[in-house]
Structures are given as C-alpha cells and as structure tokens.
Amino acid sequence: MFDLVIIGAGVAGISTASYFATKYREWQILLIEKTSHHGRGISSRNSEVIHAGIYYPTNWLKSKLCLEGRKLLYPFLEKYSIPHKKTGKIIVAGNDQQETTIETIFSNAIKKNVDGLKLLTQDQVKTLEPDVQCKMGMYSSESGILSADRYMDVLLSLFKENGGYYLPETEFKSINNSGNKMNVTLHSKQDGESQIETKYLVNAAGLAATKISANAGMANVPNTHYCKGHYFKVHGARNSFSHLVYPVPDKTYLGTHVTIDLKGEIKLGPDAVYLEKNCEDYSEFLSEKSSFIESVKEFWPNVINYQVEEDMIGIRPKLYSGDMDAKDFIIRDEAEAGYPNWISMYGIESPGLTASMAFGPYIDQEFLSNTK
C-alpha cells in the first residue's frame, strides 16, 4: 500500500518524488521507470539551459513554474555542488522588425517581474560577444546552464534517502478504483506482473504521458506531437562564447541558438522537426547541418570557419504542431474520468528542466492539500 505512485523517472517525476519524500517523511512513495536508467529521455537530451522565464504569457503555468522553479534551482545546485554556471543569455535582433519583437518581449517580461533583464545596443552586444553580429539585443543575467544528469542523480539519491522506493524497468499497465484507493497493475522486467494500491498517482511519463492516460481510460486526453530536435557540435570553437545566444523567436519556436556547455564547447540547436508517427527513435538525423549553419550565421558569421558535426537528438512532447499556436503545460486531476487523485502532467517540455523544482509544490497545493 502506497500513499503516492509516480510514473516516469525523468526530471519532472524525480523532482516531484523528491519533494514529496522530503516533505512527507511518513509517506510510502513509489517511483517507477520503464527503462533501466532514470532520465534518459528528453530530460537529458536538451540544451541543459536554465531559463529566466522570458517568453511565455503571464497567466501560463510555464511562466509561473519557470519563475518559481528557477528561484529554487540555483540555491539547490549550490547546496549540493551540482555543476552549473549562470552564463547569462543574449537575444539578438538583426533588423527593425526583430528589434520591435524584442522590445515587446522585454516589456512583457518586465511586467511578469522577470529578474535581470536589460536592452542592449549593438555596441554593448559586441562588448559581451565580439563575434555576434546584430542590430541590438536583450540581456538576461539569470539564464544559465547545468549538468542535468548530475541534478537528476542528486534528486534521486535524496528521494531514496528519505525512504522512497525506486523501481526501474517497471511499467504501468492498468488501474481501477477501490473506494478512496486506486488498484494499480505494474509489470516489472524482473518480477513480472504485480498489483499495488495507492491513494495518489502522478503521471509524469513525458512522451508516454498521454498514451498512459488514454489507455487507463482518462477523459479528453490531449494529443501529444513528438517533435525531434537535432543538435550539432562546433569543433574548434571552445570558449568562443561566454553567453548563450538566441535569435528572435517566432510564435512557436525559439529558433536555432548557440549554447555552451560546462566545458565551453559550442552547440547549435535544437531545430523542430515534427514526426508523423509518434515514435521515440533517436537514431536518425533528419536535418542537414547546412540548415543550422545558415540559421546561425545571420548573427554568428564566423560559424562558417568551423567544422560542424552531428551531436545528439532529443524529442519533445509538444501539445501542438508547427502550424498551431503554442500551448501551455497541462497539469490536472482526472476527476472527469472518476480519478480525482490521479494527476496528469502533459506537454512537459522546455522550460520543464528549469521549472522542475516547482512541480511538486504546485501539485501538492493545487490537488492534494484538500484531500489529505
């Protein structure tokens, strides 16, 4: 018998599990993961950027949880000596239209109380990043990078230290209600099928979240669109940048940006390639490096002087496709389907890594505080 079961040991699931295990020491909490190792999906296949919360509409969960999560994240990284760096980020405009867009983004972000923002002239951008070509820019001092793998390792260790149970190679199979408890059937690679009971369940399964909810009989499950993002590494450009550099975003896409890792290596990406079939396949690059070089050389002309090679692939669980308006995270209970203590997390992509430490408190306050 468990108080809480969490499906999915990506960063959303692990951070939520760690929060509840730390706050409710008397609870019996189970975290399950379908693969043999935690955090091997989108949680580790991304830019590892700590976002400031600039872009999203004020009333969105992406704004609220990104801002709250970032304020929790930096002290946590410091406390547990998790590799990270507050690099800052520059969003650059190359023409009058983009300059107007940046000014609008800046105004909206200030209204949301996003910290550490200022507009930059062309000369000020050049002072920070001499290789960047633009008309003007916007600077975010609170943006940064971290080791996502180390962050998840620490969260999982804290979860276990506080009495949590972790089962890898274990999948959710089915569920039914029994009074105020849920009967859950699991399948483990090691032990086969088993039945457990739980009072609460959080579906934090990332790419598989909508499929799991649909198979469990939940109502009005949103569609998930698998969006492949390719990353290319720029060889010989180590330490060419000290800040993250982003182009002006469009309505659904932040654009191909220049990121740095903790070793100073330079990456380009990700792009956004929507997959016709929702297949989690990381083996095939569907984008050409020429398209990345063309995108980036608008603000980094010197990229053509370096060798650019394929690096990695990530797949984001988006709630919209390329021809649709962007959508917010969906975190809701499934009371409509008769499971008020089943909490679903849909579309947890960027800024999910930054927001991760805010997921547990939000779920606790919004869905569990009145039912304990």
ZATIPA-635734 format. One line per field, with one value per residue: y, z, x of N, C-alpha, C in turn. Coordinates in steps of 0.1 Angstrom, whole numbers, plus 2048, in hexadecimal, padded with zeros to 3 digits. Example, Ala and Ser with C-alpha at 12.3 -4.5 7.8 and 13.67 -1.06 7.14 Angstrom:
# residues 2
nv = [7C7:7EA]
nw = [84E:847]
nu = [884:880]
cav = [7D3:7F5]
caw = [84E:847]
cau = [87B:889]
cv = [7DF:800]
cw = [84E:84F]
cu = [884:881]
//
This chain:
# residues 372
nv = [7F4:815:839:84A:847:84B:84F:84B:854:86C:88E:89C:889:87F:896:89D:886:887:89F:899:883:88F:8A2:894:87E:867:85B:840:83D:837:836:830:824:81E:816:80B:81D:83D:85C:85C:865:882:892:891:896:8B0:8D4:8DA:8F2:90C:91E:93F:946:956:957:94D:951:965:959:93E:91C:915:92D:934:91D:91B:932:92F:916:91C:92D:91B:909:912:917:8FC:8EE:8FA:8F2:8D6:8D3:8D0:8D0:8EF:90E:930:93E:953:960:96B:979:97F:998:99D:9AE:9CA:9C1:9AA:9B7:9C6:9B0:9A6:9BB:9BA:9A0:9A5:9B9:9AB:997:9A6:9AF:997:995:989:983:995:9A1:9B3:9CB:9CC:9DF:9DE:9E0:9DA:9BF:9B5:9BA:9A7:98F:98C:97F:97F:98A:9A3:9B9:9C3:9B8:9A3:99D:983:97E:969:950:930:912:8EF:8CF:8B8:89C:898:8A7:898:880:887:890:877:868:876:871:855:854:860:84C:844:82D:81F:812:807:7FC:7F6:7F7:809:7F9:7F6:803:806:813:810:816:830:82C:823:807:7FA:7EC:7DF:7D9:7C8:7C4:7B3:7A6:7A0:7A2:7B6:7C1:7E0:7F7:81A:83B:853:85C:866:86E:871:86C:877:875:85F:865:86D:857:843:84D:84D:831:829:832:84D:86C:882:885:897:89B:890:89D:891:8A0:8A3:8AD:8B8:8B9:8C9:8C8:8E0:8DE:8E7:900:905:917:92E:93D:94D:950:944:945:950:951:967:95C:949:944:92B:920:921:925:91C:91A:925:913:90D:8F5:8E7:8E3:8F6:8F0:8F4:8F3:8F0:8F4:8EA:8DF:8DC:8C2:8B3:893:87C:863:85A:851:846:84B:84E:84B:854:870:88A:8A3:8BA:8C5:8DD:8ED:8F5:903:918:924:92E:93D:956:965:95E:95F:953:938:929:924:90E:8EB:8D9:8C0:8A4:89F:898:88C:896:891:8A2:8A4:8B2:8C6:8D0:8D4:8DF:8F1:8FC:911:917:904:902:8F1:8D5:8CC:8B9:8AB:88B:88B:88C:874:864:861:872:875:86E:87E:88E:897:8A8:8AF:8B8:8C8:8DD:8FA:8E4:8D8:8EE:8F5:8DF:8DC:8E8:8DA:8C5:8D4:8E3:8CF:8C4:8DA:8E1:8CA:8B5:8C0:8C4:8AB:89A]
nw = [800:7F6:7FB:7E7:7C4:7AA:788:772:770:767:768:771:77F:792:7A1:7AB:7BA:7CD:7DA:7E8:7F7:808:816:821:835:840:82D:815:7F8:7D5:7B9:797:77A:757:749:74D:759:76A:75D:740:72A:71C:731:734:71A:70F:70F:727:734:74B:74F:74E:74E:73B:723:723:725:73E:74F:74D:757:750:753:76E:77C:772:77B:797:79A:791:7A5:7BA:7B1:7AC:7C7:7D0:7BF:7C6:7E1:7E0:7D1:7B5:794:783:772:772:757:749:72E:70D:6F8:6D6:6BD:69A:689:682:687:698:6AD:6B7:6BF:6D4:6E6:6ED:6F9:70F:71D:725:735:74A:756:761:775:771:779:775:75B:73E:723:707:6F4:6D3:6D5:6F0:6F0:6E0:6F1:705:6F6:6DE:6C5:6BC:6A6:6A3:6A5:6BD:6DF:6FA:71C:733:754:765:758:751:752:75A:768:75E:762:77A:78B:78B:795:7B0:7BA:7B8:7CA:7E2:7E4:7E8:800:812:815:7FF:7E5:7C9:7A9:78D:76B:76A:763:760:75F:762:772:78D:7A0:7C4:7DC:7EE:7E4:7CB:7B7:7A8:78C:785:770:773:766:774:788:77C:77A:791:7AD:7BC:7D5:7D7:7E4:7D7:7B5:79E:77D:76C:754:73D:71B:719:728:720:712:727:738:727:721:73A:73D:740:73D:720:718:70F:6EE:6E7:6D6:6C8:6C7:6B7:6BF:6B3:6BA:6B4:6B6:6B9:6AF:6BB:6C4:6DF:6FC:6ED:6F2:70E:717:714:6F4:6E3:6C7:6BC:6C6:6B5:6B4:6BF:6C2:6CF:6BF:6AE:6C3:6D2:6E9:707:718:738:735:724:709:6E9:6DE:6C4:6C1:6CF:6B0:6A3:69B:691:697:683:68C:6AD:6B9:6CE:6C5:6C4:6B2:698:685:679:66F:65C:660:652:653:66D:66F:65D:66B:682:67A:674:68B:695:683:681:684:66E:66B:67A:682:681:690:694:6B3:6C9:6D0:6DA:6E5:6E8:6FB:6EE:6F0:6DA:6B7:69B:68C:69E:6B9:6D5:6F3:716:733:73F:75D:770:783:780:784:774:767:77C:78E:7A4:7B3:7A2:792:775:760:744:725:72F:728:71E:733:744:752:760:76F:780:79C:7A6:7A0:7B2:7CB:7BE:7B6:7CF:7DC:7CB:7C6:7DA:7F4:7FE:801:812]
nu = [808:807:80C:810:816:82C:82F:849:86A:877:883:86D:85E:870:878:85F:859:86E:869:850:858:86A:85B:845:84D:842:834:82E:83E:840:854:854:864:866:87D:89F:8AE:8AD:8A1:8A7:89A:88B:894:8B0:8B8:8BC:8C1:8CB:8C6:8C0:8A4:897:87D:871:861:845:821:812:7FE:803:80B:825:833:82F:839:852:85F:85C:869:883:88D:88E:8A0:8BB:8C6:8C4:8D5:8ED:8EF:8F2:909:907:911:90F:909:903:8FF:8F3:8DE:8DA:8C3:8C0:8BA:8B7:8AC:894:87A:87E:88A:874:865:875:875:85A:859:86A:85C:845:850:85C:844:83C:84D:866:887:8A7:8A9:8B2:8B3:8C9:8E1:8EF:90A:90E:907:91C:931:92D:92B:940:940:926:90D:8F6:8D9:8CF:8C9:8BC:8C3:8C5:8CC:8C8:8C6:8D4:8E9:8EA:8F4:8E0:8DE:8ED:8DE:8C5:8CE:8D5:8BC:8AE:8BD:8B7:89C:89C:8AB:899:886:878:86D:87B:875:884:880:865:843:825:805:7E8:7CA:7B2:797:793:77F:78D:7A5:7BD:7C1:7DD:7ED:80C:828:846:867:877:867:84E:82A:818:803:7FA:7EF:7E6:7E2:7E5:7EF:807:80B:827:833:83F:846:835:81F:804:7FC:7FC:7E8:7D2:7CF:7C9:7AF:7A9:798:794:7AF:7CB:7DB:7FB:817:833:852:86F:88F:8AE:8D1:8EF:913:92D:94C:96C:965:965:95F:95A:943:935:91C:8F9:8EA:8CF:8B8:89D:87E:863:83F:83C:855:876:88B:8AA:8C5:8E4:8F5:908:91B:925:93F:947:943:933:912:8F9:8D6:8B6:8A6:884:873:857:849:839:830:82C:846:860:87D:89F:8B3:8B6:8C1:8AF:8B2:8C6:8E8:8EE:8D7:8D6:8EE:8E8:8D3:8DF:8F4:8EB:8EC:904:91D:936:933:936:950:957:957:93A:927:911:900:8ED:8CB:8AB:889:86B:84D:835:817:80C:80E:824:814:802:7F6:80C:80B:803:812:7FF:7F2:7DF:7C4:7B3:797:781:780:77B:790:79C:7B3:7C7:7E1:7E9:805:80A:81A:834:84E:868:864:86B:881:88C:876:872:875:85F:849:840:838:823:811:80B:7FF:7EA:7DB:7DC:7DB:7C2:7B8:7C5]
cav = [800:822:845:851:840:854:848:853:85A:877:898:8A0:87F:87E:8A2:89C:87C:88C:8A9:892:87A:898:8A9:88A:873:85B:855:836:843:82E:83C:825:828:813:813:806:829:849:869:85A:86B:890:898:892:898:8BE:8DE:8DC:901:911:929:94A:948:962:957:948:95A:967:950:930:915:916:939:933:912:91E:93C:929:90C:921:932:910:901:917:913:8ED:8EB:8FE:8EA:8C8:8D4:8CB:8D9:8F8:91B:93B:944:95E:95E:976:977:989:99D:9A0:9B8:9D2:9B8:9A2:9C1:9C8:9A4:9A5:9C5:9B5:996:9AC:9C0:9A1:990:9AF:9AE:98A:995:981:98A:996:9A3:9C1:9CC:9CF:9E4:9D5:9E1:9D2:9B1:9B3:9BA:99A:984:992:978:97F:995:9A6:9C7:9C5:9AB:9A3:995:97D:97A:95D:944:929:904:8E6:8C1:8B2:88F:898:8AC:88D:877:88C:88F:869:864:87C:86A:848:857:863:841:841:821:821:806:808:7F1:7F3:7FE:809:7F1:7F9:809:807:819:808:820:83C:827:81E:7FB:7FC:7E0:7E3:7CD:7CA:7BB:7A9:79F:79E:7AB:7B8:7CB:7E8:802:827:845:85D:858:871:86A:87A:863:87E:872:855:869:86D:849:83C:852:848:823:827:836:85A:873:88E:885:89F:895:894:89D:88E:8AA:89F:8B8:8B4:8C2:8C8:8CD:8E8:8DA:8F2:90D:905:924:939:944:94B:951:93E:94F:94C:95A:96B:950:94B:942:91E:91A:92A:926:915:922:921:910:909:8EB:8EA:8E2:900:8EB:8FB:8EB:8F6:8ED:8E0:8E3:8D7:8B9:8AC:886:878:859:85D:846:84B:845:858:846:85A:87E:88E:8B0:8BC:8D0:8E9:8F5:8FA:90D:923:92B:934:947:963:96D:959:95D:94B:92A:922:921:903:8DE:8D6:8B2:89F:89D:890:88E:896:891:8A9:8A0:8BF:8C5:8D7:8D2:8EB:8FB:900:91A:911:901:901:8E4:8D1:8C4:8B8:89E:884:889:88A:866:85D:85F:880:874:86C:88A:88D:8A1:8A7:8B9:8BD:8CA:8EA:8FB:8DA:8D6:8F9:8F5:8D2:8DC:8EE:8D1:8BF:8DE:8E7:8C4:8C3:8E4:8E2:8BD:8AC:8C6:8C3:89D:892]
caw = [800:7F5:7FC:7DA:7BA:79F:77B:76A:777:761:771:777:788:79D:7A9:7B3:7C4:7D7:7E2:7F1:801:812:81E:828:838:844:821:80D:7EA:7CB:7AC:78E:76D:74E:744:757:760:76A:755:734:71F:719:73D:732:70C:70D:70F:735:737:756:749:757:74E:733:717:724:72A:74D:756:74A:761:74C:759:77D:781:76E:784:7A4:799:790:7B2:7C3:7AA:7AE:7D4:7D1:7B8:7CF:7EE:7DD:7C9:7A8:78A:77C:770:76E:74C:742:721:704:6EC:6CD:6B2:68F:680:689:68C:6A3:6B8:6BD:6C7:6E1:6EF:6F3:703:71B:724:72B:73F:755:75D:769:780:76E:77E:76E:74C:739:715:704:6E7:6CB:6DB:6FD:6ED:6DC:6FD:70C:6ED:6D3:6B8:6B9:69D:6A5:6A6:6CC:6E6:707:724:73F:75C:76D:750:753:74E:765:764:760:767:788:792:78D:79E:7BE:7BD:7BB:7D7:7ED:7E5:7EF:80E:819:816:7F2:7DE:7BA:7A1:77F:762:76F:75B:764:755:763:77F:790:7AD:7CF:7E6:7ED:7E0:7BD:7B4:79D:788:780:76B:774:75E:77D:790:775:77D:7A0:7B0:7C8:7D8:7DA:7E5:7CC:7AA:795:770:768:74B:732:70E:71A:732:71A:70F:733:73C:71D:723:748:73C:744:733:719:718:703:6E5:6E8:6CA:6CA:6C0:6B8:6BF:6B0:6BF:6AD:6BE:6B1:6B3:6BA:6C8:6ED:703:6E4:6F8:71D:71A:70A:6EA:6DC:6BE:6C0:6C4:6AF:6BE:6C5:6C2:6D3:6B5:6B0:6CB:6D6:6F8:70C:723:744:731:71A:6FB:6E3:6D7:6BD:6C1:6C6:6A7:6A6:690:697:692:67F:695:6BA:6BC:6D5:6BE:6C4:6AA:68B:684:66E:66B:657:667:64A:657:67A:66C:657:675:68D:675:674:697:698:676:681:686:661:66C:683:67E:687:68F:69B:6C1:6D0:6CC:6E4:6E0:6F1:6FB:6ED:6EF:6CE:6AC:696:687:6A8:6C3:6E0:6FE:723:73A:745:769:774:788:776:78A:76A:764:788:795:7A9:7B9:797:78D:768:75B:736:71E:737:720:723:73C:74F:75B:76A:778:786:7AB:7A9:79D:7BE:7D2:7B7:7B7:7DD:7E0:7C3:7C5:7E5:801:803:802:81B]
cau = [800:80E:805:812:81E:830:833:853:876:87E:885:860:85A:87A:877:852:85B:877:861:846:85F:871:851:83D:856:83A:82D:834:83E:846:857:857:86A:865:88A:8A8:8B5:8A5:8A4:8AE:892:88E:89A:8BE:8BA:8B8:8CC:8CF:8C5:8B7:89C:893:86E:86F:858:838:817:812:7F5:806:813:833:838:82E:841:860:864:85D:873:891:890:891:8AA:8C9:8CB:8C5:8E2:8F8:8EF:8F7:915:903:917:907:90F:8FA:906:8EB:8D9:8D8:8BA:8C5:8B2:8BF:8A5:88B:86F:883:88C:867:861:87D:86F:84D:85C:870:851:83C:858:85D:837:83B:858:872:893:8B3:8A8:8B5:8B5:8D7:8E4:8F8:918:90E:907:929:93A:92B:92E:946:93D:918:909:8E8:8D5:8CD:8C6:8B7:8CB:8BF:8D7:8C4:8C7:8E1:8EA:8EC:8F5:8D3:8E0:8F1:8D2:8BC:8D4:8D3:8AD:8AA:8C3:8B0:890:89E:8AF:88D:87D:871:870:87D:876:886:87B:858:83A:816:7FD:7DA:7C6:7A4:794:78D:77D:795:7B2:7BE:7C8:7E6:7F4:819:830:854:86F:87D:85D:842:81F:815:7F9:7FC:7E5:7EB:7D8:7E8:7F8:80C:810:831:83A:844:840:82B:814:7F7:7F8:7F9:7DB:7C7:7CE:7C3:7A1:7A6:78F:799:7BD:7D0:7E4:80A:81F:842:85A:87D:899:8BB:8DC:8FC:91E:936:95A:976:95F:964:960:957:938:933:90D:8F0:8E6:8C2:8B1:890:875:856:834:83D:862:880:896:8B7:8CD:8F1:8F6:915:91A:92D:94D:949:940:928:908:8EE:8CA:8B1:89B:877:86E:84B:849:82B:82C:832:850:86B:889:8A9:8BE:8B7:8C1:8A6:8B6:8D4:8EF:8ED:8CC:8DA:8F8:8E1:8CB:8E7:8FE:8E5:8F1:912:922:942:930:93A:95F:959:951:92D:924:905:903:8E3:8BD:8A1:87B:863:83F:82D:808:808:817:82A:80A:7F9:7FC:813:802:809:811:7F3:7F3:7D1:7BF:7AA:78A:776:77F:778:79C:7A0:7C0:7D1:7E5:7F0:80E:80A:822:83F:85A:86E:870:869:88D:88D:86A:870:874:852:83E:83B:830:817:808:807:7F6:7DE:7D3:7DD:7DA:7B4:7B3:7CD]
cv = [80D:82E:84C:848:84A:84C:850:859:863:882:89D:896:87E:88A:8A2:892:880:896:8A2:889:883:89E:89F:87D:866:855:84A:83A:83A:836:830:82B:81C:80E:80E:811:835:854:867:85F:87A:897:899:895:8A6:8C7:8E0:8EB:903:91E:933:94C:953:962:955:952:95A:95C:941:929:915:922:938:929:914:928:937:91E:911:926:927:909:905:914:904:8E9:8EE:8F5:8DC:8C8:8CD:8D5:8E2:905:925:943:951:95A:96B:972:982:98C:9A2:9AB:9C0:9CA:9B0:9AB:9C4:9BC:9A3:9AF:9C1:9AA:99B:9B2:9B6:99A:999:9AF:9A2:98A:98B:989:98B:999:9B2:9C0:9D1:9D6:9DB:9D5:9D9:9C3:9AD:9B2:9AC:98E:98A:98C:979:98C:997:9B5:9CB:9B8:9AE:999:990:977:96D:950:93D:91B:8FC:8D8:8BA:8A4:88F:89D:8A1:883:87B:88C:880:864:869:874:85C:84A:85A:858:83D:834:824:814:809:7FC:7ED:7FD:7FE:802:7F5:7FE:807:80D:80E:811:82C:838:823:811:7FC:7EF:7E5:7D6:7D1:7C0:7AF:7A0:79C:7A7:7AB:7C2:7D3:7F1:80F:831:850:857:865:86B:874:873:86A:87B:868:859:868:85F:841:840:84D:839:820:82C:844:862:87F:88F:88D:897:89A:893:89B:898:8A7:8AC:8B3:8BE:8BE:8CE:8D5:8E5:8E6:8FF:90E:913:930:942:943:94C:948:949:949:956:95F:95F:954:946:934:918:925:92D:91E:91E:91C:91F:90C:8FE:8EF:8E9:8ED:8FC:8F2:8F2:8F5:8EE:8F1:8E6:8DC:8CF:8B0:89E:882:86C:85B:851:84C:845:850:855:84E:869:881:89C:8B1:8C7:8DD:8F2:8FC:906:91A:92B:933:93F:955:96C:969:955:953:93C:922:91F:914:8F6:8DB:8C7:8AE:89C:894:894:88E:896:897:8A5:8AD:8BC:8CC:8D3:8E0:8F5:8FF:90A:912:90F:900:8F3:8E1:8C8:8C4:8AB:898:881:886:87C:85D:85A:86D:880:870:87A:888:899:8A0:8B3:8C0:8BD:8D6:8F4:8F1:8D8:8E1:8F9:8E9:8D3:8E3:8E5:8CB:8C8:8E2:8DC:8C2:8CD:8E4:8D5:8B4:8B2:8C5:8B4:894:88E]
cw = [800:7F6:7EE:7D1:7AF:793:774:772:76E:76C:778:782:794:7A6:7B1:7BD:7D0:7E0:7EC:7FB:80C:81B:826:82B:83B:838:81B:7FF:7E1:7BE:7A3:780:764:749:750:75E:75F:761:748:728:71E:725:73B:723:709:70F:71D:73A:743:750:753:758:745:72A:719:729:739:754:754:756:75D:752:768:782:77D:778:792:7A4:799:79D:7BC:7BE:7AE:7BC:7D6:7CA:7C0:7DB:7EB:7D3:7BB:79D:783:77A:76C:763:747:734:719:6F9:6E2:6C1:6A7:686:688:68F:698:6AF:6BF:6C5:6D4:6EB:6F5:6FD:710:723:72C:736:74B:75D:765:774:77D:771:774:75F:749:72A:712:6F6:6E0:6D1:6E8:6FB:6E9:6E7:704:703:6E0:6C5:6B4:6B1:69F:6A5:6B5:6D2:6F4:710:730:748:764:765:753:74E:75B:75F:768:766:776:790:795:796:7AD:7C2:7C0:7C8:7E3:7EF:7EC:7FE:817:819:80A:7EC:7CF:7B3:792:778:767:768:762:75A:756:771:781:79E:7B7:7DB:7E4:7E9:7D1:7BD:7A7:799:781:779:76C:76C:767:783:789:77A:78C:7A1:7BC:7CA:7DB:7DB:7DA:7C2:7A2:788:76B:75D:73E:725:70F:723:72C:717:71C:738:734:720:731:748:740:739:72D:71A:70C:6FA:6E8:6DA:6CD:6C1:6C2:6B6:6BD:6B6:6B7:6B6:6B4:6B6:6B1:6BF:6D7:6F3:6F9:6EA:707:721:710:701:6E2:6D2:6C3:6BD:6BB:6B9:6C5:6C7:6C5:6CA:6B8:6B7:6CE:6E5:6FB:717:72E:741:727:70B:6F6:6DB:6CF:6BE:6CD:6BB:6AB:69A:696:690:68F:688:6A2:6BF:6C2:6D0:6BD:6BB:69D:68B:677:669:666:65E:660:64F:665:678:667:661:67E:687:673:680:69B:68B:676:683:679:662:675:67D:687:685:698:6AA:6C8:6CB:6D9:6DE:6EB:6F0:6FA:6EB:6E3:6C3:6A6:691:691:6B1:6CE:6EB:70B:728:73E:751:76F:77B:77E:77C:780:766:771:791:79A:7AF:7AF:791:780:765:74C:730:726:72F:726:727:747:758:765:774:781:795:7AF:7A7:7A9:7C7:7CC:7B8:7C5:7E0:7D8:7C4:7D1:7F2:807:805:80C:828]
cu = [809:805:805:81B:820:835:83D:85E:87E:87F:879:85C:863:879:86A:853:863:871:858:84D:866:866:849:844:84E:834:835:833:846:848:85B:85C:86B:873:893:8AF:8AC:8AA:8AB:8A6:896:895:8A9:8C2:8B5:8C4:8D2:8CF:8BB:8B1:898:884:869:862:849:82E:816:80A:7F8:80D:822:83A:83A:839:850:866:866:868:881:896:894:89E:8B8:8CE:8CD:8D2:8EE:8FA:8F5:902:912:909:90D:90E:904:901:900:8E8:8D7:8CE:8BD:8BB:8BA:8B9:89B:87F:872:885:87F:862:868:878:862:850:862:865:848:844:85A:850:835:846:863:87F:89E:8B3:8AC:8B7:8C4:8D8:8ED:906:919:90E:915:933:939:92F:933:943:92E:915:8FA:8E6:8D4:8CA:8BF:8BF:8C3:8CB:8D4:8C4:8D4:8E0:8ED:8EF:8E8:8D4:8E4:8E5:8C8:8C1:8D3:8C5:8A9:8B0:8BC:8A2:891:8A2:8A3:882:876:876:870:87E:878:881:86E:84E:82C:80E:7EE:7D6:7B7:7A2:78F:78B:785:7A3:7B2:7C6:7D0:7ED:801:81F:83F:85C:874:872:850:837:81C:80A:7FD:7F0:7EC:7DF:7D9:7F1:7FB:811:81A:83A:83F:83E:835:81F:806:7F3:7F4:7EB:7D0:7C5:7C7:7B4:79E:79F:797:7A8:7C3:7DA:7F2:810:82D:849:869:886:8A7:8C5:8E8:907:927:944:963:971:95E:967:95F:94C:939:924:906:8EB:8DA:8BE:8A4:886:869:84C:835:84B:86D:88B:8A2:8C1:8DB:8F2:904:913:924:93C:951:947:934:91F:8FE:8E2:8C2:8A8:88E:872:863:84A:83B:826:833:83A:85C:878:894:8B5:8C0:8B7:8B9:8A9:8C4:8DB:8EF:8E2:8CF:8E4:8F2:8D9:8D4:8F0:8F8:8EA:8FF:918:92E:940:935:949:961:953:945:929:917:909:8F9:8D5:8B4:893:872:854:837:81E:803:812:81B:820:800:7FF:802:809:80A:80A:803:7F6:7E6:7CE:7B5:79C:77F:775:77D:785:7A2:7AE:7CB:7D4:7EE:7F9:810:813:82D:84C:860:863:86E:875:88E:881:869:86E:867:847:838:833:823:80D:802:7FC:7E9:7D5:7D2:7DA:7CC:7AF:7BB:7C5]
//
